[in-house]
Amino acid sequence: MRNPCLTSSLLPLMLLAAGVLVAAPGVWAKPPICDRDKPNQYDPECVCPEQLREFAITGRLPTDLAEGSAVSVYPRGGAEYVICIPPSESWNGSMVYASMGTVKLDPNEKEGTIVTVAGQLDNDGEPLSGLFNQAGYGFAVVAPPQLLSVPSREADLELLVDLVEITLGEPTVSYVVGFSQGAIPATRLLERGAESPFSGGISACGPIGGNFSSILGQIQPNEPPLFFTQVEYSLQFLVIVDYLFPELKLLRDTPPPFVEVPRVPASTLATWDDHAVEAVFGDSFNAGKVVQLLEVMDELGLPVAVDPSNVPVEETLAELAEEVTFFVNDSVSDLGGSIFDNWATEYPDPELNAGIRRYSSTFNPADIDDVVSPYETSGLLPSDPPLVALHNFLDHRVPYDHVLLYELKSDAAAPFIKFPIPLGGIPRYGHCDFTAGEAALAFQCLVGVVEAELPSGLVCRLPPDIP
């Protein structure tokens, strides 16, 4: 089912950006029920009621889809795949694949079910599946059985592509949108060039600059090399908070000379209370420590983005502490060790420098490249599909530096677009804090570059009425 005209593809996105949702005609007949005992058989108009009950709890899927959309939930290989297709008369034949970020699991939830990532499947109150369906695009997403593992998530994303092509045929155009950590496997697949299953993609607030290694050489003569990694940012924050706020018990209580691998006690994870952590940072008695924390991170070249006029600093710090605390143990298990090394770090405060926990990498330096390469991006080449970076300037969880680092990794002639042009980012605090209009325009930018082969400088700007 080919899209005969570019205008028919771009117009719905323009209407979406303007806040006008396009309702698709048609009446969806009651679909058959899935045969869950035959996981290798798939009906594109099949609904599994058990999973839809889970969606009803979240209110994310499959509500607010284009009228007549077919929603399919397909458990396979420990993961759960969802494919939402508009009615045949309104489907333009193209697909959008979503690669989701990591989530903190509820004790009653398990990895590999869509309910675990359902909270990420909306934008500005609008379900992503519905937004894309109403614009004429199919939408597909997978909840992987291993939320942290980049290699396994990359494989799950490829399986999702295969599932769509086997059951529905090869789409006219396929796009991928990676959210937060989900942007890593999405970007790595785009970096395959002609072998990529996608014609283009979006990195939405992703750590594409470097999870573990980002030494990119000198940016200017006689200046130190630019060095930034998500692990360095997260773990330095963790060890400093652990020293300044010992009552939070963030790291395993081991006396000097300390253990090599940073781990969060199970008791801390089991009793975590967002409000209690925020109260510790917000206690007036700890105001000086909060200032010290931000100053030390800044002096290490790892500034934490804050917006105190709109969001209390203690809320920012509590969110970042939760983000780091709940994934440090899993990241160590995923890698098979720890790459974090602050053994030789000179901290600006003498007392902190003497008392902070010290760790060294558990890997042989000669092996580190092989260990981290499956988790890293390599940069875009001129022949690779276009990648649009959609990122908040003041992202406290995944700093905007990742966009600049990825630009440095990429060839100068590569189709890497920092949306919107000329700003290069969204001038707002928050992690993945985009309006529905901004997200739709970023996608319109990608479609214009891929399908119309228009210059990014023409189609990747915000309209005057969107600040």
N, C-alpha and C positions, 0 to 999 in steps of 0.2 A: 504494500500500500504506500506508494510514493507521494511525497509532497510536491505537487506540480508547480508551486509558485512560492517564492521566498516570502512574499507579502503575507500569505496565509499563515506562515510560521511566525513572523515578527509581530503582526498586528495584535494577536492575543496578549503577547508579552507587554506591548505598549499599553494596552488597556489595563492589564494587571498593574503596571507601574502607576497608572493614573487612578488606581483604586476601583476600576470597573471590572468586575468579575464576569466572565463570559459563561453563561449557562449553556450546557450542551443539550440538544434535543434528544428525544427518545425515551422509551420506557424500558427499564431493565426487568426482564422476566425473572422469576424466582429461579436461582441457579440450582444445579444438582448438589448433592452433598459429597464431600471428599471421601475417598476410600483410603483411610490412613494406614491400612495394612498393606498398601501397595505404593510404597514411597517412590518407586521409579516411574509411576504413571502420573500424569498431570493433565488436568483439564483447565484451560485458561479461564473458564467461567465457573470455577468450582470454589465453594466457600466452606471453610471448616468452622462450624458454629462454636466449637470449644475456644478457639483463638479469638473469635469475634467478641465473646463475652469478656475476655481480658481487655480488648480494645474499648469496650463500653465503659470499663472502669476508668480509663484514662481520658476518654473523650477525644482521642487524637485520630485514630483510625477505626473504621473507615468512614467516619462522619464527614459531611461537607464535601463529598466528592462530586464530580460532575454527574448530573443525572444520567443514569444508565451505565455508570462505570462498573466494570467487573473487578471484584477484589478476590484475590486468591492467597491463601496462606498455605505454605508448603514446607513441612518439616523434612529435613534431609541432612544426614550426616552430622547430627548434633547441633545444627544451626536451623534457624527458621527464616524462610524467605517470604516476602510479601510482594505481589505484583498487582498494581492497580492500573487498569487499562480503560480509557474513555470509550464511549460507544463507537462502533466502527465508522459511523458517518462523520464523527468529529475528530477521530484519531489521525494525526498527521503522519503516523508511521514511525515516529522517532521515540527514543527512550531517554529518560534521565535516571541514572543509578545513584543512590545515596550511600556514602561510606560514613558511618556514624562514629562519633567520639566515644571515649570511655565514660562509664557511669559508675557511681557508687551503688552497689547492689543492696537492695533490701534483704534482710535475712531470709525472708520467705520467697525471694526470687532466685532464679538461676540463670546463668549465662546461656545464650542460645535461644532465647524466646524474645519475640518482638516487644513484649511488655517492658523489658528492661531498657529499651532505647526509645520507647514511645514518647517520653517527655521531650526528646530532641526533634521529634518529627512535626514541629510546627514552627511558624515564623510570625512573630507579631500577632499571635492569636489565631493565625490561619494555618490549617494543616498543610504541610508541604505537598502531600499526595493530591489534595484537592486543588491547590494552586496550579500544579503542573497539569493535572487532568483537565481542568477548565481551560487551560491554554492549549489543549490539544495533544499533550505529551503523555506517554506512558510513564509510570513511576515504579521503580523497583528498589527494594532495600533488603538487607540481610542483617539479622542479629547473630553475630558470630559466637561460637562456643568459647572462644578465648578473646575477651575484649581488649587485652593489652598487646597480644602478640601481633606485630606487624606482618611477619611472613604468613601466618595462618589467615589473617584478615585479607591479605592480598589474594590468597588462594580462594577464600570464600567469595570475594568480589568477582573473580574470574568465573567461578562456578555459577554465580547469579547471572552473569552475561550468557554463559552457555545454556542455562535453563531457559532464559527468554528466547534465545535463538532457536533452540530445539523445539520449543512449544509454539512459538508465535512467528517464527521466521526471522531473518536478519532485519533489524530496524533500518530505516532510511539513514538516520544519524543517531549515534549514541554519545551521550554526555555523562560525565561523572561529577558529582559534587561531594567533596570531602569536608567533613566538619571536625574541627579540633584535631585530635589524634587520628581520626579517620582520613585526614588529608594526606597523611604519609603514604598509605597504600595506594590511594587514588593518584597521587603525584608520581609515585614510582611506576605505575602502569602507563601513565602518559609519557614517561621518559623512555619507553620502549620504541618510540618513533613509529615507523611504519608497522611494527608488530603490535602496537597498542590496540586494545579493543575499543578505544574511545576516540572520537574526533576532536575532543576538547574537554576542558574541565574547569572547576572552580575550587580553589583552596579557601575555605571559610574558616578563618581564625586558626589555621593549622601551624604546627611547629616544623614547617618545611625547611627552615634554615639549618636545623641540626638538632637531633635528639641527643646524640652522644658526642659527636665530633664536628666541629666547625672552625678549624683553623684555616683561614683562607688567605694567609699571607698579608703583606703590607698593602694598605689601601692608598697611603701616601708615602713618599720617600721619608725616611728618618722617623716614621711613626711606628708604634708597636703594632703587631698583627691584631686584626679584629678577631676576638675569640668569644663565642657564645654558644652554649648548648642548653637545651631544656633541662637536662639532668643537673648541670652546674647551677643553673638558676634555682631549681627546685630544692636540691640538696643543701646548697649554701644557706638558703632561707631556712630550711629545717634545722640545721645544726645551730644557727644563730638564735632562732626562736627557742630551741631546746636549752641553750645556755642562759638566755635572758629570762625565760619563763619556765623554770624547772617544774612548777606545779602542774603544767600540762602533761608531763611525762611522755613526751613525744618519741624519745629514743630509748632503746633498751638500756637499763641501768647497769652499766658495767664500769668498774673503776679503771683509772689509767693503768696501762697504756691504751686502753680501749680496744674494742673489737674492730676487725677489718671491714666488716659488712654492716652498713647502717640498716637497722630494723626497728620497726615500731612495735612495742609490746602488744600482744593480743588483747590484754585487758584495756588498753587505751582505745583500741578500735571498737571493742565491745561496748564501751561505756561513753562513746563520743557523743557530746551534746553541743550542737552548733551555738546555742544561746549562751551556754556556760563559757565556751571558748571566746566568743565575742565579748562577754562580760569581763574576762581577764584582760583582753586588749583595751577595753574601754574604761577600766578602773583608773581613776585619776591618780592613784598611787603609782601606777605603771606608765604614766604619760612620758616620763623621761626615757624609759626603756623602749617605748614605741618609736620615739624620735631616734634613739640610738640604732634600733633595728633598721630603720629606713636609711639612715646615714651610712651605716656600714655596707648595706647592699649597694647603695649608690657608689661608694668609694671602690667597691669591688668591680664596678662596671656592670652591675646587675640590678638596675633600679626597678623598684616596684611601682607600677602606675597607680596613682591615687587620684581621686576627684572629691576632696573633702567638702566642697560646696554642694555636692549632690548626693554623695554616698559617704557615710561615716567611715573614717579610716579603719576603725576596729572591725567593721563589716568586711572591708576589703581583705584585711589580714586574716580574719577567720575563714573566709572563703578559700584563700590561697593555702592556708594551713590544712584545711580539710582536703583540698585537691592533692596536696603532696603526701599527706599522712596516709591516705587510703590506698595509694598506689606504689609507695616505695618498696614494700615487701614483695608485691607482685612483679615489679620491674626487676628486682634482684633474682627472683625465681625464673622469670622469663629469659633473662640473659644467661643464667647459670653462674651468676657472680655479680660483683659490683665494679663499675668503672669509675665511680666517684673517688677523687683523691684530693684531700685538703691537707695532706701531711706537711707540705711546705708552704701553705698559704700564710701570708703575713697579714693578719687582721689589724686594722688601724687602731683599735683600742687595746692597750697593753694587758689589762686584766682579762678581757675576752680572749685575746690571743693566747694567753697562758692557760686558760681554763676550758676552752671549747673542745668538744670531742674531735678527735682526729681519725681519719680513715685513709686507707691507701687502696688502690685498685687491686683486685684479686687476679687480674689477668697479666700475663707476660706482655710487656710493651710491644713485642714483635707480633703478638697475636691479636692486638686490639682491633686493627682494621678488619680482619676477617670476622671478628665477633660482632662488630657493630654494623658492618656493611648491609646486612639484610634489613636494618632498621632505619637506614639513611636515604635521603634523596641525593642525587648526583648533579642536579642542575639541568636546565632545558637547553636543547640544541636547536638550531634554526629549522631543522627538518622535523622536529617533534610537534605534536598537536598543541594548540594554544592552551595556556593556563592563566586564569584570571585569579588574582589574589584579592580577597575581600576580607579586610582586617581592620579592627579598631585601633586607632593610634594609642589609646590608653587601655590596652588589654593587660590586666594584672595576672592572668593565668598563663597565657601564651604571648609573651611580649612581641610588639610590632617588629622588633629587630629581626625576627625570622624572615619577614618579607624582604628586608634589605640584604640579609645574608643569602637568601635564595637568588636574588638578583645578581649578586656577585658570583655565585656558583655557576650561573647560566651564561651562555654565550651572549655577547652584546646584541647579536642579531636574532636571538631566540624570541618566539612569540609569548613572552612573559609580560602580563599586563597588570599593573598595580591600579586597581579600581578604587575610586574614579579618577580619570585623567582631568586635570593635572595634579590633584591633591595627593593621590597615591594611597589613600586610606580613608576610613570613616572617622571624622573628628569628634569622637565620643568615647567616653569611658565604658568599659565592660568587655566581657568575653562573648564573642558572637552576638553582639548587641546591634542587630541590623533591623531596620523597618522592612515591612513587606515590599514597599516601593523600592528601597535600595537593593534588596535581594533580586527583585524582578528585573531591575535595570542592569544589574551585574550579569544576569543570565541573558538578557537581551544583547548586552555587549558581546558575550561569547558567541551567541547565535549569529550576530551580524558579522563577526570576524570569520567564523567557520563557514557559514552557508552562503553569505553574500560576498565574502572575501573583501569586506570593507576595511579601511584603515581603522585601527583602534582609536586613533585620535578623533575620529568622527563619531563612532558609535559607543564610546566608553566614557562619556561625560555625563554628569548629573544635569538635568534640566535646571533652568534658572529658578524655578519655583520650589526646588528641593534643596535646602541649604546643606 
